């Protein structure tokens, strides 16, 4: 960390030498609150496989600074930013059951969402005693030229399969080609990303930097190496959209092969294809097809070591994921349909720290072996169909938006059905409010448990639980 800060300070001093009158120091920030209200308030009883849907509320603040300098045809941004958040309410602190991570001590589980600190090698327990409520989320240098971009430090990731904030570096090399007058988006980009940590500095989540994967090289049960998650990709774009009166017109295609890997554990080659067409009259459509194959080294599979399971499910040497999204826009309305499927345990080591489906991963109960982190649509052999649609309306006092998302998931572990209504209003004074109401039924099947992660017994018969909930957000940005 000292080395990173030293690099940032040196870069800032370098920018002072070359910036002249083009220097620009900008500040931005946010204050806000997030509340989740779970409607299932049954008493937690592990022996009876009864698990409530947690509730919690946060208060949040964030401050960012970016210093911009231009020299020799390059633009250099250096940034620093801090985030703080804490609980206003945490329902899991009063559950009072002596299971797992000390629930009998009143420390709860919701710090998996806010305050969780798992260490640079993921060796900390994540208990409330280790909580961190302050994060240095931004600490970066960003150098941009005509055909290159280099970022290093802590910054917001833009990778499909690695979302939130990243700690590492990325290199983009790109060039236009062909007739860019007729096809302004014609571009070929070769990119590399190396990530050694991931963080969540949001109103809903505050998780300090942690490695998505780490390695135990001496087999003592403790991680001692972080080799980093790495990715290489090629984005080829053809065509382009241009403004035609009040609407866009044109079409563009994207062809993006990629490979992600963690040394000594897995490789995940994949492909993304996108076609978008706007007709110039407020109507248009977009098709996205993407997926990957996950290859886990044999020694880390259940076949070679029966004790190895992730999310309580077997780990395959080869597994695959497919995600297809068809969406259309008509004036200020939009609608779409998606299909998401895992063939085997494709989310065992990949596919959960980036979510190109757009579906919310964190809507089950915190006590669930999947919901502790994710909804069951990322589980083994899960098939998910989903529908979405909405609209936005510019008004004198801002923009009002609504969206509806419906999902049905079927898997060997559980079946999930949900429909959510999302309402938001962004006022012209930089204040925004949001409300989500979601009906959510989760049927865990016999042989599995909705709370196996904290010691729950596997069910003898199918069990359906209500996971319906409400979200409320309040944000002010400056």
HUCORGI-V948488 format. One record per residue. N is the residue number from 1. RES is the residue in one small letter. PHI is phi in degrees with one decimal (NA if undefined). PSI is psi in whole degrees, -180 to 180 (999 if undefined). BURIAL is 1 if it has 24 or more other ideal C-beta (glycine too) atoms within 12 Angstrom, else 0. Layout:
n=N res=RES phi=PHI psi=PSI burial=BURIAL
n=N res=RES phi=PHI psi=PSI burial=BURIAL
This chain:
n=1 res=x phi=NA psi=-41 burial=0
n=2 res=x phi=-60.8 psi=-39 burial=0
n=3 res=x phi=-64.6 psi=-41 burial=0
n=4 res=x phi=-62.5 psi=-47 burial=1
n=5 res=x phi=-63.3 psi=-39 burial=0
n=6 res=x phi=-60.7 psi=-41 burial=0
n=7 res=x phi=-62.9 psi=-41 burial=0
n=8 res=x phi=-64.9 psi=-43 burial=1
n=9 res=x phi=-64.8 psi=-40 burial=0
n=10 res=x phi=-63.7 psi=-41 burial=0
n=11 res=x phi=-63.9 psi=-38 burial=1
n=12 res=x phi=-64.4 psi=-41 burial=1
n=13 res=x phi=-66.5 psi=-38 burial=0
n=14 res=x phi=-62.1 psi=-41 burial=0
n=15 res=x phi=-65.4 psi=-31 burial=1
n=16 res=x phi=-63.7 psi=-34 burial=0
n=17 res=x phi=-69.3 psi=-29 burial=0
n=18 res=x phi=-111.7 psi=-5 burial=0
n=19 res=x phi=-78.2 psi=-33 burial=1
n=20 res=x phi=53.4 psi=-132 burial=0
n=21 res=x phi=-86.2 psi=1 burial=0
n=22 res=x phi=-93.9 psi=3 burial=0
n=23 res=x phi=-62.0 psi=149 burial=0
n=24 res=x phi=-154.3 psi=114 burial=0
n=25 res=x phi=-105.9 psi=120 burial=0
n=26 res=x phi=-122.4 psi=145 burial=0
n=27 res=x phi=-118.6 psi=145 burial=0
n=28 res=x phi=-148.1 psi=163 burial=0
n=29 res=x phi=-169.3 psi=-178 burial=1
n=30 res=x phi=-156.6 psi=149 burial=1
n=31 res=x phi=-127.9 psi=147 burial=1
n=32 res=x phi=-174.0 psi=-177 burial=1
n=33 res=x phi=-150.7 psi=146 burial=1
n=34 res=x phi=-128.8 psi=138 burial=1
n=35 res=x phi=-132.3 psi=131 burial=1
n=36 res=x phi=-114.8 psi=131 burial=1
n=37 res=x phi=-118.9 psi=112 burial=1
n=38 res=x phi=-84.9 psi=133 burial=1
n=39 res=x phi=-85.9 psi=-13 burial=0
n=40 res=x phi=-92.4 psi=103 burial=1
n=41 res=x phi=-109.7 psi=27 burial=0
n=42 res=x phi=-62.9 psi=154 burial=0
n=43 res=x phi=-67.8 psi=131 burial=0
n=44 res=x phi=-63.0 psi=123 burial=1
n=45 res=x phi=-143.8 psi=98 burial=0
n=46 res=x phi=-63.3 psi=-37 burial=1
n=47 res=x phi=-64.7 psi=-25 burial=0
n=48 res=x phi=-104.4 psi=7 burial=0
n=49 res=x phi=54.3 psi=44 burial=1
n=50 res=x phi=-109.6 psi=121 burial=1
n=51 res=x phi=-134.1 psi=124 burial=1
n=52 res=x phi=-74.0 psi=170 burial=1
n=53 res=x phi=-96.4 psi=120 burial=1
n=54 res=x phi=-65.1 psi=158 burial=1
n=55 res=x phi=-128.3 psi=148 burial=1
n=56 res=x phi=-163.3 psi=160 burial=1
n=57 res=x phi=-139.7 psi=143 burial=1
n=58 res=x phi=-124.5 psi=162 burial=1
n=59 res=x phi=-125.7 psi=141 burial=1
n=60 res=x phi=-142.5 psi=143 burial=1
n=61 res=x phi=-145.6 psi=147 burial=1
n=62 res=x phi=-148.1 psi=139 burial=1
n=63 res=x phi=-136.0 psi=130 burial=1
n=64 res=x phi=-127.0 psi=148 burial=1
n=65 res=x phi=-133.5 psi=140 burial=0
n=66 res=x phi=-132.1 psi=127 burial=1
n=67 res=x phi=-109.2 psi=123 burial=1
n=68 res=x phi=-110.6 psi=135 burial=1
n=69 res=x phi=-139.8 psi=148 burial=1
n=70 res=x phi=-126.2 psi=134 burial=0
n=71 res=x phi=-159.0 psi=140 burial=0
n=72 res=x phi=54.0 psi=34 burial=0
n=73 res=x phi=82.4 psi=5 burial=0
n=74 res=x phi=-113.9 psi=154 burial=1
n=75 res=x phi=-117.3 psi=129 burial=1
n=76 res=x phi=-119.6 psi=119 burial=1
n=77 res=x phi=-108.2 psi=134 burial=1
n=78 res=x phi=-122.5 psi=137 burial=1
n=79 res=x phi=-137.2 psi=148 burial=1
n=80 res=x phi=-134.6 psi=140 burial=1
n=81 res=x phi=-154.5 psi=143 burial=1
n=82 res=x phi=-125.1 psi=150 burial=1
n=83 res=x phi=-133.0 psi=141 burial=1
n=84 res=x phi=-135.1 psi=147 burial=1
n=85 res=x phi=-158.1 psi=159 burial=1
n=86 res=x phi=-157.6 psi=173 burial=1
n=87 res=x phi=-85.2 psi=139 burial=1
n=88 res=x phi=-94.0 psi=-26 burial=0
n=89 res=x phi=-157.1 psi=143 burial=0
n=90 res=x phi=-146.0 psi=104 burial=1
n=91 res=x phi=-67.2 psi=-26 burial=1
n=92 res=x phi=-74.6 psi=-12 burial=1
n=93 res=x phi=-74.9 psi=-12 burial=1
n=94 res=x phi=-114.3 psi=16 burial=0
n=95 res=x phi=-73.1 psi=-34 burial=1
n=96 res=x phi=65.6 psi=41 burial=0
n=97 res=x phi=-119.3 psi=130 burial=1
n=98 res=x phi=-81.2 psi=76 burial=0
n=99 res=x phi=-140.5 psi=146 burial=1
n=100 res=x phi=59.8 psi=-120 burial=1
n=101 res=x phi=-87.5 psi=43 burial=1
n=102 res=x phi=76.8 psi=39 burial=1
n=103 res=x phi=-66.6 psi=-19 burial=1
n=104 res=x phi=-76.3 psi=-11 burial=0
n=105 res=x phi=-97.3 psi=2 burial=0
n=106 res=x phi=77.1 psi=23 burial=0
n=107 res=x phi=-96.1 psi=-19 burial=1
n=108 res=x phi=71.0 psi=-173 burial=1
n=109 res=x phi=-125.8 psi=-15 burial=1
n=110 res=x phi=-66.6 psi=-9 burial=1
n=111 res=x phi=-71.6 psi=-5 burial=1
n=112 res=x phi=-65.6 psi=-18 burial=1
n=113 res=x phi=-100.1 psi=-41 burial=1
n=114 res=x phi=-134.2 psi=121 burial=1
n=115 res=x phi=95.3 psi=-11 burial=1
n=116 res=x phi=-58.9 psi=133 burial=1
n=117 res=x phi=-133.8 psi=113 burial=1
n=118 res=x phi=-110.8 psi=0 burial=1
n=119 res=x phi=86.7 psi=163 burial=1
n=120 res=x phi=-69.3 psi=-16 burial=0
n=121 res=x phi=-122.1 psi=15 burial=0
n=122 res=x phi=58.8 psi=39 burial=1
n=123 res=x phi=-102.0 psi=-11 burial=0
n=124 res=x phi=-78.2 psi=156 burial=1
n=125 res=x phi=-73.1 psi=-21 burial=0
n=126 res=x phi=78.5 psi=17 burial=1
n=127 res=x phi=-73.6 psi=167 burial=1
n=128 res=x phi=-61.6 psi=-28 burial=1
n=129 res=x phi=-64.5 psi=-23 burial=0
n=130 res=x phi=-97.1 psi=3 burial=1
n=131 res=x phi=-57.8 psi=146 burial=1
n=132 res=x phi=-126.5 psi=128 burial=1
n=133 res=x phi=-109.7 psi=10 burial=1
n=134 res=x phi=-130.0 psi=136 burial=0
n=135 res=x phi=-131.2 psi=133 burial=1
n=136 res=x phi=-85.3 psi=87 burial=1
n=137 res=x phi=-81.2 psi=-33 burial=1
n=138 res=x phi=-112.4 psi=129 burial=1
n=139 res=x phi=-163.1 psi=83 burial=1
n=140 res=x phi=-138.6 psi=162 burial=1
n=141 res=x phi=-120.9 psi=141 burial=1
n=142 res=x phi=-137.2 psi=105 burial=1
n=143 res=x phi=-104.7 psi=123 burial=1
n=144 res=x phi=-123.1 psi=132 burial=0
n=145 res=x phi=-125.3 psi=-173 burial=0
n=146 res=x phi=-62.3 psi=-33 burial=0
n=147 res=x phi=-134.2 psi=17 burial=0
n=148 res=x phi=-151.9 psi=149 burial=0
n=149 res=x phi=-142.4 psi=130 burial=1
n=150 res=x phi=-127.0 psi=126 burial=1
n=151 res=x phi=-123.4 psi=145 burial=1
n=152 res=x phi=-151.1 psi=148 burial=1
n=153 res=x phi=111.3 psi=-137 burial=1
n=154 res=x phi=-114.9 psi=123 burial=1
n=155 res=x phi=-159.7 psi=167 burial=1
n=156 res=x phi=-73.1 psi=125 burial=1
n=157 res=x phi=-76.6 psi=148 burial=1
n=158 res=x phi=-119.6 psi=18 burial=1
n=159 res=x phi=-84.1 psi=140 burial=1
n=160 res=x phi=-57.2 psi=-43 burial=1
n=161 res=x phi=-106.4 psi=22 burial=1
n=162 res=x phi=-152.9 psi=88 burial=1
n=163 res=x phi=-95.2 psi=-176 burial=1
n=164 res=x phi=67.6 psi=-152 burial=1
n=165 res=x phi=-94.7 psi=143 burial=1
n=166 res=x phi=-120.1 psi=154 burial=1
n=167 res=x phi=-119.5 psi=111 burial=1
n=168 res=x phi=164.7 psi=-138 burial=1
n=169 res=x phi=-152.5 psi=160 burial=1
n=170 res=x phi=-145.5 psi=151 burial=1
n=171 res=x phi=-132.3 psi=125 burial=1
n=172 res=x phi=-116.9 psi=128 burial=1
n=173 res=x phi=-120.7 psi=123 burial=0
n=174 res=x phi=-141.7 psi=159 burial=1
n=175 res=x phi=-156.4 psi=139 burial=0
n=176 res=x phi=-75.6 psi=159 burial=0
n=177 res=x phi=-149.7 psi=162 burial=0
n=178 res=x phi=67.3 psi=-154 burial=0
n=179 res=x phi=-86.5 psi=89 burial=0
n=180 res=x phi=-77.6 psi=-12 burial=0
n=181 res=x phi=-68.3 psi=-43 burial=0
n=182 res=x phi=-87.2 psi=-30 burial=0
n=183 res=x phi=-126.8 psi=80 burial=0
n=184 res=x phi=-66.6 psi=-17 burial=0
n=185 res=x phi=-92.6 psi=3 burial=1
n=186 res=x phi=-57.9 psi=112 burial=1
n=187 res=x phi=-158.7 psi=145 burial=1
n=188 res=x phi=-117.5 psi=127 burial=0
n=189 res=x phi=-128.9 psi=127 burial=1
n=190 res=x phi=-103.9 psi=127 burial=1
n=191 res=x phi=-133.8 psi=151 burial=1
n=192 res=x phi=-133.7 psi=140 burial=1
n=193 res=x phi=-135.3 psi=135 burial=1
n=194 res=x phi=-125.9 psi=126 burial=1
n=195 res=x phi=-126.9 psi=128 burial=1
n=196 res=x phi=-116.1 psi=5 burial=1
n=197 res=x phi=-172.1 psi=159 burial=1
n=198 res=x phi=-142.3 psi=142 burial=1
n=199 res=x phi=-140.8 psi=160 burial=1
n=200 res=x phi=-127.0 psi=90 burial=1
n=201 res=x phi=-97.7 psi=72 burial=1
n=202 res=x phi=-129.0 psi=170 burial=1
n=203 res=x phi=-65.4 psi=-33 burial=1
n=204 res=x phi=-84.4 psi=-31 burial=1
n=205 res=x phi=-130.8 psi=142 burial=1
n=206 res=x phi=-138.4 psi=95 burial=1
n=207 res=x phi=-124.0 psi=124 burial=1
n=208 res=x phi=-69.2 psi=168 burial=1
n=209 res=x phi=-59.9 psi=133 burial=1
n=210 res=x phi=-144.6 psi=154 burial=1
n=211 res=x phi=-81.8 psi=136 burial=1
n=212 res=x phi=-69.4 psi=-24 burial=1
n=213 res=x phi=-142.2 psi=149 burial=1
n=214 res=x phi=-146.8 psi=166 burial=1
n=215 res=x phi=-125.9 psi=138 burial=1
n=216 res=x phi=-100.8 psi=96 burial=0
n=217 res=x phi=-80.1 psi=-24 burial=0
n=218 res=x phi=-106.7 psi=10 burial=0
n=219 res=x phi=55.0 psi=39 burial=0
n=220 res=x phi=-100.7 psi=7 burial=0
n=221 res=x phi=88.9 psi=-1 burial=0
n=222 res=x phi=-123.2 psi=135 burial=0
n=223 res=x phi=-67.0 psi=138 burial=1
n=224 res=x phi=-131.1 psi=-1 burial=0
n=225 res=x phi=-140.2 psi=144 burial=0
n=226 res=x phi=-123.7 psi=100 burial=1
n=227 res=x phi=-82.5 psi=-8 burial=1
n=228 res=x phi=83.9 psi=147 burial=1
n=229 res=x phi=-89.4 psi=132 burial=1
n=230 res=x phi=-127.8 psi=151 burial=1
n=231 res=x phi=-148.2 psi=144 burial=1
n=232 res=x phi=-130.4 psi=133 burial=1
n=233 res=x phi=-148.0 psi=164 burial=1
n=234 res=x phi=-133.4 psi=121 burial=1
n=235 res=x phi=-109.4 psi=120 burial=1
n=236 res=x phi=-115.2 psi=117 burial=1
n=237 res=x phi=-113.8 psi=142 burial=1
n=238 res=x phi=-137.0 psi=138 burial=1
n=239 res=x phi=102.0 psi=-149 burial=1
n=240 res=x phi=159.7 psi=157 burial=1
n=241 res=x phi=-108.4 psi=144 burial=0
n=242 res=x phi=-138.6 psi=159 burial=0
n=243 res=x phi=-77.1 psi=131 burial=0
n=244 res=x phi=-127.5 psi=93 burial=0
n=245 res=x phi=68.6 psi=-125 burial=0
n=246 res=x phi=-87.7 psi=-5 burial=0
n=247 res=x phi=-127.8 psi=167 burial=0
n=248 res=x phi=-89.0 psi=155 burial=1
n=249 res=x phi=-145.2 psi=146 burial=0
n=250 res=x phi=122.5 psi=180 burial=1
n=251 res=x phi=-139.9 psi=156 burial=1
n=252 res=x phi=-148.6 psi=153 burial=1
n=253 res=x phi=-124.6 psi=145 burial=1
n=254 res=x phi=-131.5 psi=131 burial=1
n=255 res=x phi=-124.1 psi=117 burial=0
n=256 res=x phi=-135.8 psi=91 burial=1
n=257 res=x phi=-80.0 psi=151 burial=0
n=258 res=x phi=-156.0 psi=166 burial=1
n=259 res=x phi=-146.2 psi=131 burial=1
n=260 res=x phi=-108.6 psi=150 burial=1
n=261 res=x phi=-158.9 psi=149 burial=1
n=262 res=x phi=-116.1 psi=119 burial=1
n=263 res=x phi=-55.2 psi=131 burial=0
n=264 res=x phi=81.3 psi=6 burial=0
n=265 res=x phi=-131.5 psi=-55 burial=1
n=266 res=x phi=-156.0 psi=163 burial=1
n=267 res=x phi=-131.5 psi=144 burial=1
n=268 res=x phi=-136.5 psi=85 burial=1
n=269 res=x phi=-76.7 psi=148 burial=1
n=270 res=x phi=-158.8 psi=-178 burial=1
n=271 res=x phi=-150.2 psi=141 burial=1
n=272 res=x phi=-126.9 psi=130 burial=1
n=273 res=x phi=-123.9 psi=131 burial=1
n=274 res=x phi=-135.3 psi=135 burial=1
n=275 res=x phi=-130.4 psi=126 burial=1
n=276 res=x phi=-126.2 psi=138 burial=1
n=277 res=x phi=-137.8 psi=123 burial=0
n=278 res=x phi=-114.0 psi=132 burial=1
n=279 res=x phi=-90.7 psi=-5 burial=0
n=280 res=x phi=86.7 psi=1 burial=0
n=281 res=x phi=-124.0 psi=23 burial=0
n=282 res=x phi=90.2 psi=-2 burial=0
n=283 res=x phi=-109.3 psi=145 burial=0
n=284 res=x phi=-172.8 psi=173 burial=1
n=285 res=x phi=-148.9 psi=162 burial=0
n=286 res=x phi=-145.9 psi=135 burial=1
n=287 res=x phi=-121.5 psi=129 burial=1
n=288 res=x phi=-126.1 psi=127 burial=1
n=289 res=x phi=-126.8 psi=122 burial=1
n=290 res=x phi=-149.4 psi=161 burial=1
n=291 res=x phi=177.3 psi=179 burial=1
n=292 res=x phi=-153.9 psi=162 burial=1
n=293 res=x phi=-112.4 psi=132 burial=1
n=294 res=x phi=-106.3 psi=122 burial=1
n=295 res=x phi=-112.6 psi=114 burial=1
n=296 res=x phi=-98.9 psi=134 burial=1
n=297 res=x phi=-57.2 psi=139 burial=1
n=298 res=x phi=-52.7 psi=-36 burial=0
n=299 res=x phi=-68.2 psi=-11 burial=0
n=300 res=x phi=-108.3 psi=20 burial=1
n=301 res=x phi=-106.1 psi=159 burial=1
n=302 res=x phi=-66.9 psi=-31 burial=1
n=303 res=x phi=-60.6 psi=-38 burial=0
n=304 res=x phi=-89.7 psi=-27 burial=0
n=305 res=x phi=-136.7 psi=99 burial=0
n=306 res=x phi=-59.6 psi=-16 burial=0
n=307 res=x phi=-79.4 psi=-12 burial=0
n=308 res=x phi=-82.6 psi=118 burial=1
n=309 res=x phi=-143.2 psi=149 burial=1
n=310 res=x phi=-128.2 psi=131 burial=1
n=311 res=x phi=60.0 psi=29 burial=1
n=312 res=x phi=70.5 psi=20 burial=1
n=313 res=x phi=-133.8 psi=154 burial=1
n=314 res=x phi=-61.3 psi=149 burial=1
n=315 res=x phi=-104.8 psi=124 burial=1
n=316 res=x phi=-91.6 psi=155 burial=1
n=317 res=x phi=-70.5 psi=-42 burial=1
n=318 res=x phi=-124.2 psi=134 burial=1
n=319 res=x phi=-150.7 psi=165 burial=1
n=320 res=x phi=-140.1 psi=158 burial=1
n=321 res=x phi=-134.4 psi=143 burial=1
n=322 res=x phi=-134.4 psi=135 burial=1
n=323 res=x phi=-136.8 psi=122 burial=1
n=324 res=x phi=-124.7 psi=129 burial=1
n=325 res=x phi=-130.4 psi=126 burial=1
n=326 res=x phi=-116.3 psi=123 burial=1
n=327 res=x phi=-138.8 psi=149 burial=1
n=328 res=x phi=-132.2 psi=153 burial=0
n=329 res=x phi=-125.5 psi=142 burial=1
n=330 res=x phi=-141.8 psi=105 burial=0
n=331 res=x phi=57.7 psi=-123 burial=0
n=332 res=x phi=-95.1 psi=15 burial=0
n=333 res=x phi=-108.3 psi=155 burial=0
n=334 res=x phi=-145.7 psi=154 burial=1
n=335 res=x phi=-154.6 psi=154 burial=1
n=336 res=x phi=-165.0 psi=171 burial=1
n=337 res=x phi=-138.9 psi=143 burial=1
n=338 res=x phi=-136.7 psi=158 burial=1
n=339 res=x phi=-138.4 psi=130 burial=1
n=340 res=x phi=-132.1 psi=127 burial=1
n=341 res=x phi=-142.4 psi=138 burial=1
n=342 res=x phi=-104.1 psi=133 burial=1
n=343 res=x phi=-106.1 psi=100 burial=0
n=344 res=x phi=84.6 psi=-167 burial=1
n=345 res=x phi=-90.3 psi=67 burial=1
n=346 res=x phi=-70.2 psi=-13 burial=1
n=347 res=x phi=-101.3 psi=12 burial=1
n=348 res=x phi=-62.3 psi=-44 burial=1
n=349 res=x phi=-126.4 psi=-2 burial=1
n=350 res=x phi=-152.7 psi=161 burial=1
n=351 res=x phi=90.8 psi=-4 burial=1
n=352 res=x phi=-110.3 psi=-12 burial=1
n=353 res=x phi=-103.1 psi=22 burial=1
n=354 res=x phi=-161.4 psi=141 burial=1
n=355 res=x phi=-138.0 psi=77 burial=1
n=356 res=x phi=-69.5 psi=-8 burial=1
n=357 res=x phi=-68.9 psi=-27 burial=1
n=358 res=x phi=85.3 psi=-6 burial=1
n=359 res=x phi=-77.1 psi=148 burial=1
n=360 res=x phi=-77.3 psi=122 burial=1
n=361 res=x phi=-77.9 psi=-21 burial=1
n=362 res=x phi=-115.7 psi=59 burial=1
n=363 res=x phi=-121.0 psi=1 burial=1
n=364 res=x phi=-87.5 psi=-153 burial=1
n=365 res=x phi=-96.0 psi=148 burial=1
n=366 res=x phi=-63.6 psi=-20 burial=1
n=367 res=x phi=-85.8 psi=-10 burial=1
n=368 res=x phi=-76.2 psi=143 burial=1
n=369 res=x phi=-64.5 psi=-25 burial=1
n=370 res=x phi=-96.4 psi=-45 burial=1
n=371 res=x phi=-67.4 psi=-17 burial=1
n=372 res=x phi=-53.1 psi=-30 burial=1
n=373 res=x phi=-129.7 psi=-40 burial=1
n=374 res=x phi=-140.1 psi=157 burial=1
n=375 res=x phi=-71.2 psi=162 burial=1
n=376 res=x phi=-74.1 psi=-5 burial=1
n=377 res=x phi=-69.7 psi=-10 burial=1
n=378 res=x phi=-99.1 psi=9 burial=1
n=379 res=x phi=-81.5 psi=-179 burial=1
n=380 res=x phi=-63.6 psi=129 burial=1
n=381 res=x phi=57.2 psi=28 burial=1
n=382 res=x phi=-78.1 psi=140 burial=1
n=383 res=x phi=-120.1 psi=130 burial=1
n=384 res=x phi=-133.8 psi=128 burial=1
n=385 res=x phi=-111.5 psi=141 burial=1
n=386 res=x phi=-146.3 psi=150 burial=1
n=387 res=x phi=-123.3 psi=148 burial=1
n=388 res=x phi=-150.8 psi=157 burial=1
n=389 res=x phi=-173.4 psi=162 burial=1
n=390 res=x phi=178.9 psi=-170 burial=1
n=391 res=x phi=-161.5 psi=162 burial=0
n=392 res=x phi=-132.6 psi=147 burial=0
n=393 res=x phi=-133.5 psi=107 burial=0
n=394 res=x phi=-64.1 psi=134 burial=0
n=395 res=x phi=-133.0 psi=171 burial=0
n=396 res=x phi=-62.6 psi=-28 burial=0
n=397 res=x phi=-107.2 psi=15 burial=0
n=398 res=x phi=136.0 psi=-151 burial=0
n=399 res=x phi=-126.5 psi=125 burial=0
n=400 res=x phi=-101.5 psi=137 burial=1
n=401 res=x phi=-134.8 psi=148 burial=1
n=402 res=x phi=-136.7 psi=150 burial=1
n=403 res=x phi=-145.9 psi=149 burial=1
n=404 res=x phi=-125.8 psi=134 burial=1
n=405 res=x phi=-130.8 psi=123 burial=1
n=406 res=x phi=-118.7 psi=139 burial=1
n=407 res=x phi=-140.0 psi=141 burial=1
n=408 res=x phi=-130.2 psi=123 burial=1
n=409 res=x phi=-118.9 psi=135 burial=1
n=410 res=x phi=-127.5 psi=128 burial=1
n=411 res=x phi=-151.0 psi=165 burial=1
n=412 res=x phi=-60.6 psi=-25 burial=1
n=413 res=x phi=-86.5 psi=-44 burial=1
n=414 res=x phi=-160.2 psi=164 burial=1
n=415 res=x phi=-115.4 psi=138 burial=1
n=416 res=x phi=-128.8 psi=138 burial=1
n=417 res=x phi=-132.1 psi=131 burial=1
n=418 res=x phi=-148.5 psi=153 burial=1
n=419 res=x phi=-142.9 psi=130 burial=1
n=420 res=x phi=-126.0 psi=139 burial=1
n=421 res=x phi=-110.7 psi=124 burial=1
n=422 res=x phi=-117.4 psi=127 burial=1
n=423 res=x phi=-122.1 psi=139 burial=1
n=424 res=x phi=-149.9 psi=152 burial=1
n=425 res=x phi=-140.0 psi=122 burial=1
n=426 res=x phi=-102.3 psi=111 burial=1
n=427 res=x phi=-81.3 psi=161 burial=0
n=428 res=x phi=-73.8 psi=-11 burial=0
n=429 res=x phi=-94.2 psi=20 burial=0
n=430 res=x phi=73.3 psi=14 burial=0
n=431 res=x phi=-97.7 psi=137 burial=0
n=432 res=x phi=-134.1 psi=142 burial=1
n=433 res=x phi=-126.6 psi=149 burial=1
n=434 res=x phi=-143.8 psi=149 burial=1
n=435 res=x phi=-140.7 psi=132 burial=1
n=436 res=x phi=-126.3 psi=132 burial=1
n=437 res=x phi=-119.1 psi=123 burial=1
n=438 res=x phi=-129.2 psi=125 burial=1
n=439 res=x phi=-88.5 psi=129 burial=1
n=440 res=x phi=-148.0 psi=115 burial=1
n=441 res=x phi=-111.8 psi=132 burial=1
n=442 res=x phi=-127.5 psi=116 burial=1
n=443 res=x phi=-106.1 psi=106 burial=1
n=444 res=x phi=-85.0 psi=134 burial=1
n=445 res=x phi=-91.4 psi=158 burial=1
n=446 res=x phi=-54.7 psi=140 burial=0
n=447 res=x phi=94.3 psi=-8 burial=0
n=448 res=x phi=-124.3 psi=173 burial=1
n=449 res=x phi=-138.2 psi=139 burial=1
n=450 res=x phi=-74.9 psi=1 burial=1
n=451 res=x phi=-144.7 psi=32 burial=1
n=452 res=x phi=-64.0 psi=-24 burial=1
n=453 res=x phi=-66.3 psi=-22 burial=1
n=454 res=x phi=-117.3 psi=24 burial=1
n=455 res=x phi=102.3 psi=10 burial=0
n=456 res=x phi=-68.2 psi=146 burial=1
n=457 res=x phi=-79.6 psi=151 burial=0
n=458 res=x phi=-69.5 psi=143 burial=0
n=459 res=x phi=-73.9 psi=145 burial=1
n=460 res=x phi=-86.2 psi=-21 burial=0
n=461 res=x phi=-145.2 psi=161 burial=0
n=462 res=x phi=-58.4 psi=147 burial=0
n=463 res=x phi=-136.0 psi=129 burial=1
n=464 res=x phi=-105.5 psi=130 burial=0
n=465 res=x phi=-123.1 psi=145 burial=1
n=466 res=x phi=-86.1 psi=119 burial=1
n=467 res=x phi=-113.4 psi=24 burial=1
n=468 res=x phi=-64.7 psi=149 burial=1
n=469 res=x phi=-161.2 psi=172 burial=1
n=470 res=x phi=-129.3 psi=142 burial=1
n=471 res=x phi=-113.8 psi=143 burial=1
n=472 res=x phi=-136.6 psi=132 burial=1
n=473 res=x phi=-127.0 psi=146 burial=1
n=474 res=x phi=-137.8 psi=124 burial=1
n=475 res=x phi=-136.2 psi=143 burial=1
n=476 res=x phi=-129.7 psi=127 burial=0
n=477 res=x phi=-121.3 psi=145 burial=0
n=478 res=x phi=-138.9 psi=999 burial=0
